[in-house]
């Protein structure tokens, strides 16, 4: 009994250290641009289920442009407005006009299936803010510039030992339909969403959605 009591005392002594470690891993950072600057780039790492979050103050009517780069193709971000409502979900590139003044939150995370593998995902995030607020401009997620959409795509940016996943819905959580080779071409363009964040394609008789960051016009 004396040994059990000693073991219990040791467990109580070290128990408070665990929450402190978790809190440090989940720290949220605040981004501040230099006076007169409109763009900044941050670098970080997401590991497993631990996300990286950044806060940035902006005014209503300004435009925010975000570009996330990582070798891990399952890394995405959400953008929350000052009230905590999502104005962008599961994106790697986004450009939109801000609806309110206050602190915006950018959440960078791995999709659940990839997070369970506990692999580190280094990234860089480019953040740009344009305008003084209240100025006319395009709404969130403006479409591509003038000109006809390409009739077909080719795959780019996928490593030779990897594939491009075709999914049932425009989401990394969509059911996996097929795997497209890293150097494939002739993917029939069936339309894209949100400035080519996700595109529906037809390839070898199968139709589904792929991540648009890995497509270029033929």
URWO-V316371 format. One record per backbone hydrogen bond with DSSP energy under -0.5 kcal/mol. CO is the residue of the C=O (numbers start at 0). NH is the residue of the N-H. If there is no record, write none. Layout:
<<CO NH> <CO NH>>
This chain:
<<0 4> <1 5> <2 6> <3 7> <4 8> <5 9> <6 10> <7 11> <8 12> <9 13> <10 14> <11 15> <13 16> <14 17> <14 18> <15 19> <16 20> <17 21> <18 22> <19 23> <20 24> <21 25> <23 26> <26 52> <28 54> <33 36> <37 128> <39 126> <41 124> <43 122> <45 120> <46 49> <48 50> <49 46> <51 107> <52 28> <53 105> <54 30> <55 103> <57 101> <58 61> <59 133> <61 97> <62 129> <63 95> <64 127> <65 93> <66 125> <68 123> <70 72> <71 74> <73 110> <75 108> <76 90> <77 106> <78 86> <78 87> <79 104> <80 83> <84 80> <87 78> <90 76> <91 67> <93 65> <94 140> <94 141> <95 63> <97 60> <101 57> <101 103> <103 55> <104 79> <104 106> <105 53> <105 107> <106 77> <107 51> <108 75> <110 114> <111 115> <113 116> <113 118> <114 117> <118 47> <120 45> <122 43> <123 68> <124 41> <124 126> <125 66> <126 39> <127 64> <129 62> <150 188> <151 217> <152 185> <152 186> <153 215> <158 161> <161 181> <162 164> <163 179> <164 166> <165 176> <165 177> <166 208> <168 170> <170 173> <174 167> <177 165> <179 163> <180 183> <183 154> <185 187> <186 152> <187 189> <187 201> <190 199> <192 196> <192 197> <193 196> <196 211> <197 192> <198 209> <199 189> <200 207> <201 187> <202 205> <205 202> <207 200> <208 166> <209 198> <210 213> <211 214> <213 155> <215 153>>
